[in-house]
Amino acid sequence: MFELIMPKMGESVAEATITEWLKNEGDSISMDESLLTIATDKVDSDLPSPVSGVLRKILFKVDDIIQVGQVIAHIETEEENTTKIESIDVKDDPIKSEEQLEAIPVKNGEEKEKTSTANIEYKSTISRESSGRFYSPLVRSIAQEEGVSQEELDSIRGSGNEGRVTKQDLITFLDKKSTRDIASIPINDIDTEKKTEITEAPKKQSSNLINSLPGDEIIEMDRMRKLIADHMVMSKHTSPHVTSFVEADVTSLVLWRKKVKSNYEKRENSRLTFTPIFLEAVVRAIKDFPNINVSVDGNKIISHKPINVGMATALPNGNLIVPVIKNADRFSLSGLAKEVNELADNARNNKLKPDDINGGTYTVTNVGTFGNVMGTPIINQPQVAILALGAIRKMPAVIETPDGDAIAIRHKMFLSHSYDHRVVDGALGGMFVKRVADYLENWDSEREI
């Protein structure tokens, strides 16, 4: 029997949480096929099977925490399965699925029928195959017990392999169905005891008294959204936030990028966005004001020597994650561009490693990506500051020339700097963001990359 072990996910990762089993006990699996999804901090990763065979025993449930090196499941390999089928008598074989029952040769029809009734504890009205997809014995058993009809089961959108309905898909459907059923019952038809149960249940979910309106849909937060929510609330409770704003004229920078962008991308086969340019300016300003690159531990200030810049990245599902560029001051502009692209692509394709989001000392978020002019970002604890970059817009502006003042069309943007007023005073927070703007405004238009 092959033992599936929780692998090492990174130097700083000692444990993970099981978020979903993609296979059930008794299911056949192929080598490198995903068995389950595990989560460390904010990163969700699929754990593939190193061997082909049958998943015999699941040792941990969803939401269980597993340590690196622990055995997660037992897999019967194809070689073991073949030997077992050839040598074991049907009466002694603990059949766990109809597929295994059909695969084992028996002496006569009566013995097969006897074994089947001894091991299949339900007579399901749910078909094994319907609407072009297969339903596992576990799913059919739950559907039968909960009174789910074949039509309802066929209507569920499956998240499993080839659109199969998983146990979690069915449980989610049942939860929503229960909520709809309760909402549809006229209040006068519910006795006093049940009224109390229904009116008190929502209080366990939320401290706010929210009245559900006709047509409302109750959506459970996914794991990442819960983490983000907790982290944001904790940050506001921890740090007194102050935000300073600076407007920067980035016309020289915009024209320079437009000039070099095409040749750079052909030569390096990599995109040249504004993000690495902004990050370089931030890194230079951190060197000028190192007291921004700190954390707070009680009454102690931890001054960080590495400059590890996190860049907030929006995911396709609407959530947010912050991959970190370690030692960002050691990268050239071209190196920063490649690092930014790689981390952003990995984030959107769920390929980030746990170490990719750890160790940040300062964070930058680009609200201009969504057309926002400015924002008041929340500090990414335990850091003490975060910079929001607004959209670059063409604006009429007064400029000074040798012949006097003139009005011209300029490319402008707002920088919003939120900082922890426990350790970053207004002078430091304001001077830092102004220095970032200075580096952007004084961009060398003849610079080579």
C-alpha positions as a Markdown table, in Angstrom:
| # | Residue | x | y | z |
|---|---|---|---|---|
| 1 | Met | 0.0 | 0.0 | 0.0 |
| 2 | Phe | 1.5 | 3.4 | -1.1 |
| 3 | Glu | 1.4 | 6.1 | 1.6 |
| 4 | Leu | 0.7 | 9.6 | 0.3 |
| 5 | Ile | 2.8 | 12.0 | 2.4 |
| 6 | Met | 2.3 | 15.8 | 2.9 |
| 7 | Pro | 5.3 | 17.2 | 1.0 |
| 8 | Lys | 7.5 | 20.2 | 2.0 |
| 9 | Met | 6.0 | 23.3 | 0.4 |
| 10 | Gly | 8.7 | 25.8 | 1.3 |
| 11 | Glu | 11.3 | 26.6 | 3.9 |
| 12 | Ser | 8.9 | 28.5 | 6.2 |
| 13 | Val | 5.9 | 26.1 | 5.8 |
| 14 | Ala | 5.4 | 23.4 | 8.3 |
| 15 | Glu | 1.7 | 22.7 | 7.9 |
| 16 | Ala | -1.2 | 23.1 | 5.5 |
| 17 | Thr | -5.0 | 22.9 | 5.6 |
| 18 | Ile | -7.0 | 20.5 | 3.5 |
| 19 | Thr | -9.6 | 22.6 | 1.6 |
| 20 | Glu | -11.1 | 19.9 | -0.7 |
| 21 | Trp | -10.7 | 16.3 | -1.6 |
| 22 | Leu | -11.0 | 15.9 | -5.4 |
| 23 | Lys | -11.3 | 12.1 | -5.1 |
| 24 | Asn | -13.3 | 9.8 | -2.9 |
| 25 | Glu | -12.3 | 6.5 | -1.3 |
| 26 | Gly | -12.6 | 3.8 | -3.9 |
| 27 | Asp | -12.0 | 6.1 | -6.8 |
| 28 | Ser | -9.4 | 5.2 | -9.4 |
| 29 | Ile | -6.5 | 7.7 | -9.9 |
| 30 | Ser | -3.8 | 8.2 | -12.5 |
| 31 | Met | -0.2 | 9.2 | -11.9 |
| 32 | Asp | 0.1 | 13.0 | -11.5 |
| 33 | Glu | -3.7 | 13.4 | -11.2 |
| 34 | Ser | -4.8 | 15.9 | -8.5 |
| 35 | Leu | -6.1 | 14.2 | -5.4 |
| 36 | Leu | -6.8 | 17.1 | -3.1 |
| 37 | Thr | -6.3 | 20.8 | -2.6 |
| 38 | Ile | -4.3 | 22.1 | 0.3 |
| 39 | Ala | -3.8 | 25.7 | 1.5 |
| 40 | Thr | -0.9 | 27.4 | 3.2 |
| 41 | Asp | -1.5 | 31.0 | 4.2 |
| 42 | Lys | -3.1 | 32.4 | 1.1 |
| 43 | Val | -1.8 | 29.9 | -1.5 |
| 44 | Asp | -4.0 | 27.0 | -2.6 |
| 45 | Ser | -2.2 | 24.1 | -4.3 |
| 46 | Asp | -3.4 | 20.9 | -5.9 |
| 47 | Leu | -1.5 | 17.8 | -4.6 |
| 48 | Pro | -1.0 | 15.2 | -7.3 |
| 49 | Ser | -0.7 | 11.4 | -6.9 |
| 50 | Pro | 2.8 | 10.1 | -7.5 |
| 51 | Val | 1.3 | 6.7 | -8.5 |
| 52 | Ser | -1.6 | 5.1 | -10.3 |
| 53 | Gly | -4.1 | 3.0 | -8.5 |
| 54 | Val | -7.2 | 3.2 | -6.2 |
| 55 | Leu | -7.6 | 5.6 | -3.3 |
| 56 | Arg | -8.3 | 3.2 | -0.4 |
| 57 | Lys | -8.2 | 5.3 | 2.7 |
| 58 | Ile | -8.5 | 9.0 | 3.4 |
| 59 | Leu | -6.9 | 9.8 | 6.8 |
| 60 | Phe | -7.8 | 13.5 | 7.1 |
| 61 | Lys | -11.0 | 15.4 | 6.5 |
| 62 | Val | -11.6 | 18.8 | 4.9 |
| 63 | Asp | -10.4 | 21.7 | 7.1 |
| 64 | Asp | -8.0 | 19.4 | 9.0 |
| 65 | Ile | -4.5 | 20.7 | 9.5 |
| 66 | Ile | -1.7 | 18.4 | 8.3 |
| 67 | Gln | 2.0 | 18.6 | 9.1 |
| 68 | Val | 4.8 | 18.2 | 6.6 |
| 69 | Gly | 5.7 | 14.5 | 6.5 |
| 70 | Gln | 2.4 | 13.2 | 7.7 |
| 71 | Val | 0.6 | 10.4 | 5.8 |
| 72 | Ile | -2.5 | 11.8 | 4.2 |
| 73 | Ala | -4.0 | 8.8 | 2.5 |
| 74 | His | -3.3 | 5.2 | 1.4 |
| 75 | Ile | -3.3 | 4.3 | -2.3 |
| 76 | Glu | -3.5 | 0.8 | -3.6 |
| 77 | Thr | -1.2 | 0.7 | -6.7 |
| 78 | Glu | -2.2 | -1.0 | -9.9 |
| 79 | Glu | 0.2 | -3.9 | -9.3 |
| 80 | Glu | -1.3 | -4.6 | -5.8 |
| 81 | Asn | -4.9 | -4.3 | -7.1 |
| 82 | Thr | -4.2 | -6.8 | -9.9 |
| 83 | Thr | -2.7 | -9.3 | -7.5 |
| 84 | Lys | -5.6 | -8.9 | -5.1 |
| 85 | Ile | -8.3 | -9.5 | -7.7 |
| 86 | Glu | -6.6 | -12.7 | -8.9 |
| 87 | Ser | -6.1 | -14.2 | -5.5 |
| 88 | Ile | -8.9 | -13.1 | -3.1 |
| 89 | Asp | -12.3 | -14.7 | -2.7 |
| 90 | Val | -15.3 | -12.4 | -3.2 |
| 91 | Lys | -16.8 | -13.3 | 0.2 |
| 92 | Asp | -13.7 | -11.9 | 2.0 |
| 93 | Asp | -13.2 | -8.8 | 0.0 |
| 94 | Pro | -14.6 | -5.6 | 1.6 |
| 95 | Ile | -16.2 | -4.1 | -1.5 |
| 96 | Lys | -16.5 | -0.3 | -1.3 |
| 97 | Ser | -17.8 | 0.6 | -4.7 |
| 98 | Glu | -19.9 | -1.0 | -7.5 |
| 99 | Glu | -17.0 | -0.6 | -9.9 |
| 100 | Gln | -14.8 | -2.9 | -7.8 |
| 101 | Leu | -17.6 | -5.4 | -7.4 |
| 102 | Glu | -18.0 | -5.7 | -11.2 |
| 103 | Ala | -14.3 | -6.0 | -11.7 |
| 104 | Ile | -13.9 | -9.1 | -9.4 |
| 105 | Pro | -14.6 | -12.5 | -11.0 |
| 106 | Val | -17.1 | -14.6 | -9.1 |
| 107 | Lys | -18.1 | -18.3 | -9.3 |
| 108 | Asn | -21.8 | -17.7 | -9.9 |
| 109 | Gly | -24.5 | -15.0 | -10.0 |
| 110 | Glu | -25.9 | -15.8 | -6.6 |
| 111 | Glu | -22.6 | -15.2 | -4.8 |
| 112 | Lys | -22.2 | -11.9 | -6.6 |
| 113 | Glu | -25.7 | -10.8 | -5.7 |
| 114 | Lys | -25.1 | -11.9 | -2.1 |
| 115 | Thr | -21.9 | -9.8 | -1.8 |
| 116 | Ser | -23.6 | -6.8 | -3.4 |
| 117 | Thr | -26.4 | -6.7 | -1.0 |
| 118 | Ala | -24.0 | -7.2 | 1.9 |
| 119 | Asn | -21.9 | -4.2 | 1.0 |
| 120 | Ile | -24.2 | -1.7 | -0.8 |
| 121 | Glu | -26.3 | -0.5 | 2.1 |
| 122 | Tyr | -28.8 | 1.5 | 0.0 |
| 123 | Lys | -31.1 | 0.9 | -2.9 |
| 124 | Ser | -30.5 | 4.1 | -4.9 |
| 125 | Thr | -33.0 | 5.5 | -7.2 |
| 126 | Ile | -30.2 | 7.7 | -8.6 |
| 127 | Ser | -28.7 | 6.5 | -11.8 |
| 128 | Arg | -25.0 | 5.7 | -12.0 |
| 129 | Glu | -24.8 | 7.7 | -15.2 |
| 130 | Ser | -27.1 | 10.5 | -16.2 |
| 131 | Ser | -26.9 | 13.6 | -18.5 |
| 132 | Gly | -23.6 | 12.3 | -19.8 |
| 133 | Arg | -21.7 | 12.2 | -16.5 |
| 134 | Phe | -20.9 | 9.6 | -13.8 |
| 135 | Tyr | -22.1 | 9.7 | -10.2 |
| 136 | Ser | -19.9 | 8.0 | -7.5 |
| 137 | Pro | -21.5 | 5.7 | -5.0 |
| 138 | Leu | -20.9 | 8.3 | -2.2 |
| 139 | Val | -22.7 | 11.0 | -4.1 |
| 140 | Arg | -25.6 | 8.7 | -4.9 |
| 141 | Ser | -25.8 | 7.6 | -1.3 |
| 142 | Ile | -26.0 | 11.1 | 0.1 |
| 143 | Ala | -28.5 | 12.2 | -2.6 |
| 144 | Gln | -30.7 | 9.2 | -1.7 |
| 145 | Glu | -30.5 | 9.9 | 2.1 |
| 146 | Glu | -31.3 | 13.6 | 1.6 |
| 147 | Gly | -34.2 | 13.0 | -0.9 |
| 148 | Val | -32.4 | 14.7 | -3.9 |
| 149 | Ser | -34.1 | 13.7 | -7.1 |
| 150 | Gln | -32.3 | 12.7 | -10.3 |
| 151 | Glu | -33.4 | 16.0 | -12.0 |
| 152 | Glu | -32.0 | 18.0 | -9.1 |
| 153 | Leu | -28.7 | 16.1 | -9.1 |
| 154 | Asp | -28.4 | 16.6 | -12.9 |
| 155 | Ser | -28.8 | 20.3 | -12.4 |
| 156 | Ile | -25.9 | 20.7 | -10.0 |
| 157 | Arg | -22.7 | 22.2 | -11.6 |
| 158 | Gly | -19.9 | 19.8 | -10.8 |
| 159 | Ser | -16.4 | 20.9 | -9.9 |
| 160 | Gly | -14.8 | 17.5 | -10.2 |
| 161 | Asn | -12.9 | 15.9 | -13.0 |
| 162 | Glu | -14.9 | 16.1 | -16.3 |
| 163 | Gly | -17.7 | 18.1 | -14.5 |
| 164 | Arg | -18.4 | 15.3 | -12.0 |
| 165 | Val | -20.5 | 16.3 | -8.9 |
| 166 | Thr | -18.3 | 16.0 | -5.8 |
| 167 | Lys | -19.5 | 15.5 | -2.2 |
| 168 | Gln | -18.8 | 19.2 | -1.5 |
| 169 | Asp | -20.9 | 20.2 | -4.6 |
| 170 | Leu | -23.8 | 18.2 | -3.2 |
| 171 | Ile | -23.5 | 19.6 | 0.3 |
| 172 | Thr | -23.4 | 23.2 | -1.0 |
| 173 | Phe | -26.5 | 22.5 | -3.0 |
| 174 | Leu | -28.3 | 21.0 | 0.0 |
| 175 | Asp | -27.3 | 24.1 | 2.2 |
| 176 | Lys | -28.7 | 26.5 | -0.4 |
| 177 | Lys | -31.8 | 24.3 | -0.8 |
| 178 | Ser | -32.4 | 24.4 | 2.9 |
| 179 | Thr | -32.0 | 28.2 | 3.0 |
| 180 | Arg | -34.6 | 28.5 | 0.2 |
| 181 | Asp | -37.0 | 26.1 | 1.8 |
| 182 | Ile | -36.9 | 28.0 | 5.1 |
| 183 | Ala | -37.3 | 31.4 | 3.4 |
| 184 | Ser | -40.4 | 30.1 | 1.4 |
| 185 | Ile | -42.3 | 28.9 | 4.5 |
| 186 | Pro | -45.0 | 31.4 | 5.5 |
| 187 | Ile | -44.2 | 32.7 | 9.0 |
| 188 | Asn | -47.8 | 31.9 | 10.2 |
| 189 | Asp | -47.2 | 28.3 | 9.4 |
| 190 | Ile | -44.3 | 27.9 | 11.7 |
| 191 | Asp | -44.9 | 27.0 | 15.3 |
| 192 | Thr | -43.4 | 29.1 | 18.2 |
| 193 | Glu | -40.5 | 26.7 | 18.8 |
| 194 | Lys | -39.5 | 26.7 | 15.1 |
| 195 | Lys | -39.8 | 30.5 | 14.9 |
| 196 | Thr | -37.3 | 30.8 | 17.6 |
| 197 | Glu | -34.9 | 28.5 | 15.8 |
| 198 | Ile | -35.2 | 30.3 | 12.5 |
| 199 | Thr | -34.9 | 33.8 | 14.0 |
| 200 | Glu | -31.9 | 32.9 | 16.2 |
| 201 | Ala | -29.9 | 31.0 | 13.5 |
| 202 | Pro | -28.7 | 34.1 | 11.6 |
| 203 | Lys | -27.4 | 35.6 | 14.8 |
| 204 | Lys | -24.8 | 32.9 | 14.9 |
| 205 | Gln | -23.6 | 33.9 | 11.5 |
| 206 | Ser | -23.4 | 37.6 | 11.9 |
| 207 | Ser | -23.5 | 40.2 | 14.7 |
| 208 | Asn | -25.6 | 42.5 | 12.4 |
| 209 | Leu | -29.3 | 42.1 | 12.1 |
| 210 | Ile | -29.7 | 41.9 | 8.3 |
| 211 | Asn | -33.2 | 41.3 | 6.8 |
| 212 | Ser | -33.2 | 39.1 | 3.8 |
| 213 | Leu | -35.2 | 40.5 | 0.9 |
| 214 | Pro | -37.0 | 38.6 | -1.8 |
| 215 | Gly | -34.6 | 37.5 | -4.4 |
| 216 | Asp | -31.5 | 37.8 | -2.1 |
| 217 | Glu | -28.8 | 35.1 | -2.4 |
| 218 | Ile | -26.7 | 34.0 | 0.5 |
| 219 | Ile | -23.1 | 33.4 | -0.6 |
| 220 | Glu | -20.6 | 31.9 | 1.8 |
| 221 | Met | -17.2 | 33.6 | 1.8 |
| 222 | Asp | -14.5 | 31.4 | 0.3 |
| 223 | Arg | -11.4 | 30.7 | 2.4 |
| 224 | Met | -9.2 | 33.4 | 0.8 |
| 225 | Arg | -12.0 | 36.1 | 1.2 |
| 226 | Lys | -12.3 | 35.1 | 4.9 |
| 227 | Leu | -8.5 | 35.5 | 5.3 |
| 228 | Ile | -8.5 | 38.9 | 3.6 |
| 229 | Ala | -11.4 | 40.1 | 5.7 |
| 230 | Asp | -9.8 | 39.1 | 9.0 |
| 231 | His | -6.4 | 40.6 | 7.9 |
| 232 | Met | -8.0 | 43.9 | 6.9 |
| 233 | Val | -10.0 | 44.2 | 10.1 |
| 234 | Met | -7.0 | 43.3 | 12.2 |
| 235 | Ser | -4.9 | 45.9 | 10.5 |
| 236 | Lys | -7.4 | 48.7 | 11.2 |
| 237 | His | -7.6 | 47.6 | 14.8 |
| 238 | Thr | -3.8 | 47.5 | 15.1 |
| 239 | Ser | -2.6 | 50.6 | 13.3 |
| 240 | Pro | -3.9 | 54.2 | 13.4 |
| 241 | His | -3.9 | 54.9 | 9.7 |
| 242 | Val | -2.9 | 58.2 | 8.1 |
| 243 | Thr | -2.9 | 58.8 | 4.4 |
| 244 | Ser | -0.9 | 61.5 | 2.5 |
| 245 | Phe | -1.5 | 62.4 | -1.2 |
| 246 | Val | 0.9 | 63.7 | -3.8 |
| 247 | Glu | 0.2 | 64.4 | -7.5 |
| 248 | Ala | 3.1 | 63.6 | -9.9 |
| 249 | Asp | 3.7 | 64.8 | -13.4 |
| 250 | Val | 4.9 | 61.6 | -15.2 |
| 251 | Thr | 4.9 | 62.9 | -18.7 |
| 252 | Ser | 8.7 | 62.2 | -19.3 |
| 253 | Leu | 8.3 | 58.7 | -17.9 |
| 254 | Val | 5.2 | 57.9 | -20.1 |
| 255 | Leu | 6.9 | 59.2 | -23.3 |
| 256 | Trp | 10.1 | 57.3 | -22.5 |
| 257 | Arg | 8.2 | 54.0 | -22.0 |
| 258 | Lys | 6.4 | 54.5 | -25.3 |
| 259 | Lys | 9.7 | 55.0 | -27.0 |
| 260 | Val | 11.5 | 51.9 | -25.7 |
| 261 | Lys | 8.6 | 49.5 | -25.1 |
| 262 | Ser | 8.4 | 47.8 | -28.5 |
| 263 | Asn | 12.2 | 47.2 | -28.9 |
| 264 | Tyr | 12.5 | 46.0 | -25.3 |
| 265 | Glu | 9.6 | 43.5 | -25.6 |
| 266 | Lys | 11.0 | 42.1 | -28.9 |
| 267 | Arg | 14.5 | 41.7 | -27.4 |
| 268 | Glu | 13.5 | 40.3 | -24.0 |
| 269 | Asn | 10.3 | 38.6 | -24.9 |
| 270 | Ser | 8.8 | 40.2 | -21.8 |
| 271 | Arg | 6.3 | 42.9 | -21.2 |
| 272 | Leu | 7.4 | 46.4 | -20.0 |
| 273 | Thr | 4.5 | 47.7 | -17.8 |
| 274 | Phe | 4.6 | 50.7 | -15.5 |
| 275 | Thr | 4.7 | 48.6 | -12.4 |
| 276 | Pro | 8.5 | 47.8 | -12.4 |
| 277 | Ile | 9.2 | 51.5 | -13.0 |
| 278 | Phe | 7.1 | 52.5 | -10.0 |
| 279 | Leu | 8.7 | 49.8 | -7.9 |
| 280 | Glu | 12.2 | 51.1 | -8.8 |
| 281 | Ala | 11.2 | 54.6 | -7.6 |
| 282 | Val | 9.8 | 53.1 | -4.3 |
| 283 | Val | 13.0 | 51.1 | -3.7 |
| 284 | Arg | 15.1 | 54.2 | -4.2 |
| 285 | Ala | 12.9 | 56.2 | -1.8 |
| 286 | Ile | 13.1 | 53.4 | 0.8 |
| 287 | Lys | 16.9 | 53.7 | 0.7 |
| 288 | Asp | 16.5 | 57.4 | 1.3 |
| 289 | Phe | 14.1 | 56.9 | 4.2 |
| 290 | Pro | 14.9 | 53.4 | 5.7 |
| 291 | Asn | 12.5 | 54.0 | 8.7 |
| 292 | Ile | 9.6 | 53.2 | 6.3 |
| 293 | Asn | 11.0 | 49.7 | 6.0 |
| 294 | Val | 10.2 | 48.6 | 9.5 |
| 295 | Ser | 7.7 | 46.5 | 11.5 |
| 296 | Val | 6.4 | 46.9 | 15.0 |
| 297 | Asp | 6.6 | 44.2 | 17.7 |
| 298 | Gly | 4.9 | 45.5 | 20.9 |
| 299 | Asn | 7.0 | 48.4 | 22.0 |
| 300 | Lys | 9.9 | 47.5 | 19.7 |
| 301 | Ile | 10.6 | 48.6 | 16.2 |
| 302 | Ile | 12.2 | 46.1 | 13.9 |
| 303 | Ser | 14.3 | 47.7 | 11.2 |
| 304 | His | 14.5 | 45.5 | 8.1 |
| 305 | Lys | 17.7 | 45.4 | 6.0 |
| 306 | Pro | 16.3 | 43.5 | 3.0 |
| 307 | Ile | 13.9 | 45.6 | 0.9 |
| 308 | Asn | 11.2 | 43.1 | 0.0 |
| 309 | Val | 8.4 | 44.8 | -1.9 |
| 310 | Gly | 5.0 | 43.2 | -2.2 |
| 311 | Met | 2.8 | 44.0 | -5.1 |
| 312 | Ala | -1.0 | 43.6 | -4.6 |
| 313 | Thr | -2.4 | 41.5 | -7.5 |
| 314 | Ala | -6.0 | 41.0 | -8.3 |
| 315 | Leu | -7.1 | 37.5 | -9.1 |
| 316 | Pro | -9.7 | 36.4 | -11.7 |
| 317 | Asn | -12.2 | 35.4 | -8.9 |
| 318 | Gly | -12.0 | 38.9 | -7.4 |
| 319 | Asn | -9.8 | 38.1 | -4.5 |
| 320 | Leu | -6.4 | 39.7 | -3.8 |
| 321 | Ile | -3.0 | 38.3 | -3.2 |
| 322 | Val | 0.4 | 40.0 | -2.6 |
| 323 | Pro | 3.4 | 38.2 | -4.1 |
| 324 | Val | 6.7 | 39.6 | -2.9 |
| 325 | Ile | 9.9 | 40.6 | -4.8 |
| 326 | Lys | 12.7 | 39.7 | -2.4 |
| 327 | Asn | 15.7 | 42.0 | -2.2 |
| 328 | Ala | 14.1 | 44.3 | -4.8 |
| 329 | Asp | 17.1 | 46.8 | -4.6 |
| 330 | Arg | 19.4 | 44.2 | -6.2 |
| 331 | Phe | 17.4 | 44.1 | -9.5 |
| 332 | Ser | 17.9 | 46.2 | -12.5 |
| 333 | Leu | 14.8 | 47.7 | -14.1 |
| 334 | Ser | 14.8 | 44.9 | -16.7 |
| 335 | Gly | 15.1 | 42.4 | -13.9 |
| 336 | Leu | 12.3 | 44.0 | -12.0 |
| 337 | Ala | 10.1 | 43.8 | -15.1 |
| 338 | Lys | 10.7 | 40.1 | -15.6 |
| 339 | Glu | 10.1 | 39.4 | -11.9 |
| 340 | Val | 6.9 | 41.4 | -11.8 |
| 341 | Asn | 5.5 | 39.5 | -14.9 |
| 342 | Glu | 6.5 | 36.1 | -13.6 |
| 343 | Leu | 4.9 | 36.6 | -10.1 |
| 344 | Ala | 1.8 | 38.2 | -11.6 |
| 345 | Asp | 1.3 | 35.4 | -14.0 |
| 346 | Asn | 1.8 | 32.7 | -11.3 |
| 347 | Ala | -0.6 | 34.5 | -9.1 |
| 348 | Arg | -3.4 | 34.5 | -11.7 |
| 349 | Asn | -2.7 | 30.9 | -12.6 |
| 350 | Asn | -2.6 | 29.7 | -8.9 |
| 351 | Lys | 1.1 | 28.7 | -9.2 |
| 352 | Leu | 2.5 | 30.8 | -6.4 |
| 353 | Lys | 4.6 | 29.0 | -3.8 |
| 354 | Pro | 4.2 | 29.8 | -0.1 |
| 355 | Asp | 7.5 | 31.6 | 0.0 |
| 356 | Asp | 6.4 | 33.8 | -2.9 |
| 357 | Ile | 4.0 | 35.7 | -0.5 |
| 358 | Asn | 6.1 | 35.7 | 2.6 |
| 359 | Gly | 8.6 | 38.2 | 4.0 |
| 360 | Gly | 7.3 | 41.5 | 2.6 |
| 361 | Thr | 8.5 | 44.7 | 4.2 |
| 362 | Tyr | 6.6 | 47.2 | 2.1 |
| 363 | Thr | 3.6 | 47.0 | -0.2 |
| 364 | Val | 2.5 | 48.7 | -3.4 |
| 365 | Thr | -1.0 | 48.5 | -4.8 |
| 366 | Asn | -2.0 | 49.8 | -8.3 |
| 367 | Val | -5.6 | 51.1 | -8.0 |
| 368 | Gly | -5.1 | 52.8 | -11.4 |
| 369 | Thr | -5.5 | 49.4 | -13.0 |
| 370 | Phe | -9.2 | 49.7 | -12.4 |
| 371 | Gly | -9.5 | 53.3 | -13.5 |
| 372 | Asn | -9.3 | 54.7 | -9.9 |
| 373 | Val | -7.7 | 58.1 | -9.5 |
| 374 | Met | -6.6 | 57.5 | -5.9 |
| 375 | Gly | -7.4 | 55.4 | -2.9 |
| 376 | Thr | -6.7 | 55.0 | 0.9 |
| 377 | Pro | -5.1 | 51.5 | 1.1 |
| 378 | Ile | -5.0 | 49.5 | 4.3 |
| 379 | Ile | -1.6 | 48.6 | 5.7 |
| 380 | Asn | -0.5 | 45.0 | 5.1 |
| 381 | Gln | 0.5 | 44.0 | 8.6 |
| 382 | Pro | 3.0 | 43.7 | 10.1 |
| 383 | Gln | 4.4 | 46.4 | 7.8 |
| 384 | Val | 3.9 | 50.0 | 8.6 |
| 385 | Ala | 3.1 | 51.6 | 5.2 |
| 386 | Ile | 1.6 | 51.0 | 1.8 |
| 387 | Leu | 1.5 | 53.0 | -1.4 |
| 388 | Ala | -1.5 | 53.2 | -3.8 |
| 389 | Leu | -0.8 | 54.2 | -7.4 |
| 390 | Gly | -3.6 | 56.0 | -9.2 |
| 391 | Ala | -4.5 | 56.1 | -12.9 |
| 392 | Ile | -2.3 | 58.1 | -15.2 |
| 393 | Arg | -4.5 | 60.7 | -16.9 |
| 394 | Lys | -3.9 | 63.5 | -19.5 |
| 395 | Met | -4.6 | 66.7 | -17.7 |
| 396 | Pro | -4.2 | 70.4 | -18.5 |
| 397 | Ala | -1.5 | 71.9 | -16.3 |
| 398 | Val | 0.4 | 75.1 | -15.8 |
| 399 | Ile | 4.1 | 74.6 | -16.6 |
| 400 | Glu | 7.0 | 77.0 | -16.3 |
| 401 | Thr | 9.0 | 77.8 | -19.4 |
| 402 | Pro | 11.9 | 80.3 | -20.1 |
| 403 | Asp | 9.2 | 82.5 | -21.8 |
| 404 | Gly | 6.9 | 82.4 | -18.8 |
| 405 | Asp | 4.0 | 80.1 | -17.6 |
| 406 | Ala | 2.0 | 78.1 | -20.1 |
| 407 | Ile | -0.8 | 75.6 | -20.1 |
| 408 | Ala | 0.0 | 72.2 | -21.6 |
| 409 | Ile | -1.4 | 68.7 | -21.7 |
| 410 | Arg | 0.5 | 66.6 | -19.2 |
| 411 | His | 0.4 | 63.0 | -17.9 |
| 412 | Lys | -0.5 | 63.1 | -14.2 |
| 413 | Met | -1.2 | 60.6 | -11.4 |
| 414 | Phe | -1.9 | 60.6 | -7.7 |
| 415 | Leu | 0.2 | 58.7 | -5.1 |
| 416 | Ser | -1.6 | 57.8 | -1.9 |
| 417 | His | 0.6 | 56.8 | 1.0 |
| 418 | Ser | -1.1 | 55.2 | 4.1 |
| 419 | Tyr | 1.2 | 54.7 | 7.1 |
| 420 | Asp | 1.1 | 53.6 | 10.8 |
| 421 | His | 1.0 | 56.7 | 12.9 |
| 422 | Arg | 2.4 | 54.8 | 15.9 |
| 423 | Val | 5.9 | 54.9 | 14.3 |
| 424 | Val | 5.6 | 56.9 | 11.1 |
| 425 | Asp | 4.9 | 60.6 | 11.7 |
| 426 | Gly | 3.3 | 62.8 | 9.1 |
| 427 | Ala | 6.7 | 64.3 | 8.2 |
| 428 | Leu | 8.3 | 61.0 | 7.4 |
| 429 | Gly | 5.2 | 59.6 | 5.6 |
| 430 | Gly | 4.8 | 62.8 | 3.6 |
| 431 | Met | 8.4 | 63.2 | 2.6 |
| 432 | Phe | 8.6 | 59.5 | 1.5 |
| 433 | Val | 5.8 | 59.7 | -0.9 |
| 434 | Lys | 7.0 | 63.1 | -2.2 |
| 435 | Arg | 10.4 | 61.5 | -2.8 |
| 436 | Val | 8.8 | 58.7 | -4.9 |
| 437 | Ala | 7.0 | 61.3 | -6.9 |
| 438 | Asp | 10.3 | 63.2 | -7.5 |
| 439 | Tyr | 12.0 | 60.1 | -8.9 |
| 440 | Leu | 9.1 | 59.6 | -11.3 |
| 441 | Glu | 8.9 | 63.2 | -12.4 |
| 442 | Asn | 12.6 | 63.5 | -13.0 |
| 443 | Trp | 12.8 | 60.4 | -15.2 |
| 444 | Asp | 15.8 | 60.3 | -17.5 |
| 445 | Ser | 14.2 | 60.3 | -21.0 |
| 446 | Glu | 17.5 | 59.2 | -22.5 |
| 447 | Arg | 17.8 | 56.1 | -20.3 |
| 448 | Glu | 18.6 | 52.8 | -21.8 |
| 449 | Ile | 17.1 | 49.5 | -20.7 |
